[in-house]
Amino acid sequence: MRFYTGCTDCLISRVEYESRLCTDDPKRIQEIVDACRDQLQRIAADPVPAPVIASRVHRLAYRMIGETDPYRTLKRANNEDALTVSRAVRGDLESFRDLVLAAVIGNTLDYGSQAHTVTDNFVRFFRREFAAGLTVDDTEAMEPLTSRVVYLADNCGEIVFDALLADHLKQNGSHVTFAVRSAPILNDATLEDAVALGLDRSVDLLTTTADGIAELGLNRDTAPPGLIDALDRATLVIAKGMANYESLSDERDLPPVAYLMSVKCAPISADIGIPVGSRVALLRE
């Protein structure tokens, strides 16, 4: 999925948001925003998926901010909130579908998105969303494809629910490769977060989506060989969140892909053909 011109304001608002997490100097914030906007104008039409464009802009912002992980405190809070919820609801999550739905609800923990607000009572929100179920539910078709899974993770917080789903897959005989970011970008989960949850001990291969670079989504040009090999051998790719959707939706040389996400913006909504706010477990083969 290419970068939409309508995505500019959202991306730049994230740049401003992460700048404000690190400085209260309005002049410095404006310098960062202006530089990132200028760069975006130069590269927005490049023939690459939208996350490649966004990653370049965020890397520039981080360099100018002088901070490798502006979201560090928020990510820690995301994981603590999600662990609290998982302890409260774990007994209600029994089936593959239950755990997929939990992982999709977890995808709402996404601070800084212009068109999306994070709830301040996630336990109550989780129970309400769980009762409502999935807007698009292809879980019945997904489950038989799970003998070899590549799981592309997304944000902190939701990774707690991803870990529950990965554990369920392992207990039911799946081979699971689990991929996170190799360096901090936005509030996405990194190896540090995955190891803290014990994923290095519970999955067959814990890897990153990029070799030594802060990169959103999945960019095959920067992916490590182990992940490329796992993709070649996979029977199902589980792609969490909108950046992974944007990365993979135009790809044709892939195994079946299960897109698990909360739809938070109009361009993704239009591309899939469902309303903003939808809870999606969408299988594309």
C-alpha positions in Angstrom: 0.0 0.0 0.0 1.5 3.3 -1.1 1.6 6.5 0.9 -1.6 8.5 0.6 -1.3 12.3 0.5 -4.1 12.3 3.1 -1.7 10.5 5.5 0.6 13.5 5.7 -1.1 15.3 8.6 -1.3 12.1 10.7 2.4 11.3 10.2 3.5 14.9 11.0 1.2 14.9 14.0 3.1 11.8 15.3 6.4 13.6 14.7 5.1 16.5 16.8 3.8 14.1 19.5 7.1 12.3 19.9 9.0 15.6 19.9 6.8 16.9 22.8 7.5 13.7 24.7 11.2 14.8 24.8 11.2 18.6 24.8 8.9 21.5 25.7 10.8 24.0 23.6 8.3 25.2 21.0 11.0 26.5 18.6 12.8 23.2 18.6 9.6 21.2 18.1 8.7 23.4 15.1 12.2 22.9 13.6 11.8 19.1 13.9 8.3 19.2 12.4 9.4 21.5 9.5 12.4 19.3 8.7 10.3 16.2 8.7 7.6 17.8 6.6 10.2 18.9 4.0 11.6 15.4 3.9 8.2 13.9 3.5 7.4 16.2 0.5 10.6 14.9 -1.2 9.9 11.2 -0.7 6.2 10.8 -0.4 5.8 9.7 -4.1 8.7 7.1 -4.0 7.4 3.7 -5.2 7.7 2.0 -1.9 5.1 0.9 0.7 3.9 3.6 3.1 5.8 2.3 6.2 9.1 2.7 4.4 8.3 6.4 3.9 7.1 6.8 7.5 10.2 5.1 8.9 12.5 7.5 7.1 10.6 10.4 8.5 10.6 9.0 12.1 14.3 8.2 11.9 15.0 11.9 11.0 12.8 13.0 13.9 14.6 10.8 16.3 18.0 12.1 15.2 16.9 15.7 15.6 15.3 15.0 18.9 18.5 13.3 20.1 16.5 10.5 21.7 16.6 6.8 20.5 13.3 5.9 22.2 10.9 8.8 22.9 8.1 6.4 23.7 10.1 4.5 26.4 7.9 5.5 29.3 4.6 5.0 27.5 5.7 1.6 26.2 6.5 0.5 29.8 3.0 1.7 30.8 1.4 -0.1 27.8 2.9 -3.4 28.9 1.9 -2.9 32.5 -1.7 -2.0 31.6 -1.9 -5.0 29.2 -0.5 -7.4 31.9 -3.1 -6.2 34.3 -5.9 -6.8 31.8 -4.5 -10.2 30.7 -4.5 -11.4 34.3 -8.1 -10.3 34.7 -9.4 -11.9 31.5 -7.1 -14.9 30.9 -9.6 -17.4 32.2 -12.1 -16.2 29.5 -9.7 -16.9 26.6 -10.0 -20.5 25.6 -10.1 -20.9 21.8 -8.0 -19.8 18.9 -10.7 -17.3 18.1 -10.8 -15.9 21.6 -7.1 -15.3 21.6 -7.2 -13.7 18.1 -9.9 -11.4 19.3 -7.9 -10.5 22.4 -4.9 -9.7 20.2 -7.0 -7.5 18.0 -8.4 -5.6 21.0 -4.8 -5.2 22.2 -4.0 -3.4 19.0 -6.0 -0.4 20.3 -3.1 0.5 22.6 -1.6 2.9 20.0 -0.6 6.3 21.4 -0.1 9.2 19.1 -2.4 8.2 16.2 -4.2 11.3 15.1 -7.5 9.6 14.4 -7.5 7.3 17.4 -7.7 7.7 21.2 -6.5 5.2 23.7 -9.1 4.3 26.4 -8.3 5.2 30.0 -10.0 2.1 31.4 -8.7 -0.8 29.4 -10.2 -3.6 31.5 -13.7 -2.3 31.0 -13.0 -1.5 27.4 -11.6 -5.0 26.8 -14.6 -6.7 28.2 -17.0 -4.6 26.1 -15.0 -5.2 22.9 -14.7 -8.9 23.6 -18.5 -9.2 24.0 -18.9 -7.3 20.7 -16.6 -9.7 18.8 -14.9 -9.3 15.5 -16.2 -7.2 12.6 -14.4 -9.4 10.1 -13.9 -13.0 11.4 -11.9 -15.4 9.3 -10.5 -17.3 12.3 -12.2 -20.6 11.2 -10.3 -20.5 7.9 -7.0 -19.4 9.6 -6.7 -22.1 12.2 -6.1 -25.0 9.9 -3.2 -23.1 8.3 -1.2 -22.7 11.5 1.3 -25.5 11.2 4.2 -23.0 10.5 3.5 -19.5 11.6 5.4 -16.3 11.1 4.0 -13.8 13.6 4.8 -10.1 12.8 4.2 -8.2 16.0 3.3 -4.5 16.4 2.9 -2.4 19.5 3.9 -2.7 23.1 1.0 -3.5 25.3 -0.7 -5.7 22.7 2.4 -7.9 22.6 1.1 -9.3 25.9 -1.9 -10.7 24.0 0.3 -11.7 21.1 2.3 -13.8 23.5 -0.8 -15.6 24.7 -1.8 -16.4 21.1 1.7 -17.5 20.3 1.7 -19.8 23.3 -1.6 -21.3 22.3 -0.3 -22.0 18.8 2.8 -23.7 20.3 0.7 -25.8 22.7 -1.3 -27.0 19.7 1.7 -28.1 17.6 2.6 -25.0 15.6 6.1 -23.9 14.7 6.2 -20.2 15.5 8.6 -17.6 14.4 7.9 -14.3 16.2 9.3 -11.0 14.8 9.6 -7.6 16.6 11.5 -4.4 15.8 15.3 -4.4 16.0 15.4 -0.8 17.2 12.8 1.5 18.9 10.3 3.2 16.6 7.0 4.6 17.8 5.6 2.4 20.5 6.4 -0.8 18.6 7.7 -3.8 20.6 11.4 -4.6 20.4 13.5 -7.6 21.4 13.8 -6.2 24.9 10.0 -6.2 25.3 9.6 -9.7 23.8 12.3 -11.2 26.1 10.8 -9.6 29.1 7.6 -11.6 28.3 9.5 -14.8 27.9 8.9 -15.1 24.2 12.6 -16.2 23.6 11.7 -19.3 25.6 8.2 -20.0 24.3 8.5 -19.7 20.5 10.8 -21.5 18.1 12.5 -18.4 16.7 12.5 -14.9 18.1 13.8 -12.5 15.5 13.5 -9.0 14.3 11.9 -7.5 11.2 14.9 -5.5 10.2 18.7 -5.9 10.7 19.8 -3.1 12.9 17.5 -0.3 11.7 14.3 1.3 13.1 11.8 0.2 10.5 8.0 0.0 10.6 6.2 -2.9 9.0 8.1 -5.5 7.0 10.7 -4.4 4.4 12.2 -7.4 2.7 15.3 -5.3 1.8 16.2 -4.9 5.5 14.8 -8.2 6.9 17.3 -10.6 8.4 17.9 -13.9 6.6 16.3 -16.0 9.3 13.0 -14.2 8.9 13.1 -14.4 5.1 13.7 -18.2 5.4 10.8 -18.5 7.8 8.5 -16.6 5.5 9.5 -18.9 2.6 8.5 -21.9 4.7 5.5 -20.5 6.5 1.9 -21.8 6.1 0.5 -18.6 7.6 1.7 -15.1 8.3 0.0 -13.3 11.2 0.5 -9.6 10.5 -0.5 -7.4 13.5 -1.5 -3.7 13.0 -1.8 -1.3 10.2 1.9 -0.9 9.3 2.2 -4.6 8.6 -1.0 -4.4 6.5 0.5 -1.5 4.5 3.7 -3.4 4.0 2.2 -6.7 2.8 -1.2 -5.8 1.2 0.4 -5.4 -2.3 2.7 -8.4 -2.0 1.9 -11.4 -4.1 4.8 -13.8 -3.3 3.6 -14.7 0.2 1.9 -17.5 2.0 -1.7 -16.8 3.3 -1.7 -13.7 5.5 -3.9 -13.2 8.5 -4.3 -9.5 9.2 -5.2 -8.8 12.8 -5.9 -5.2 13.7 -8.2 -2.4 14.8 -8.9 -0.2 11.8 -7.9 3.3 13.0 -7.8 5.5 9.9 -9.7 6.3 6.8 -7.1 5.1 4.2 -6.9 1.6 5.7 -10.7 1.6 6.1 -11.1 2.5 2.4 -8.5 0.0 1.2 -10.2 -2.9 3.0 -13.7 -1.6 2.6 -14.9 -1.6 6.2 -15.5 1.2 8.7 -13.0 2.8 10.9 -13.2 1.2 14.4 -13.7 -2.3 12.9 -12.0 -5.3 14.7 -10.4 -7.3 11.9 -9.2 -10.9 11.6 -8.9 -10.9 7.8 -7.4 -13.8 5.8 -6.0 -13.2 2.4 -4.6 -16.1 0.4 
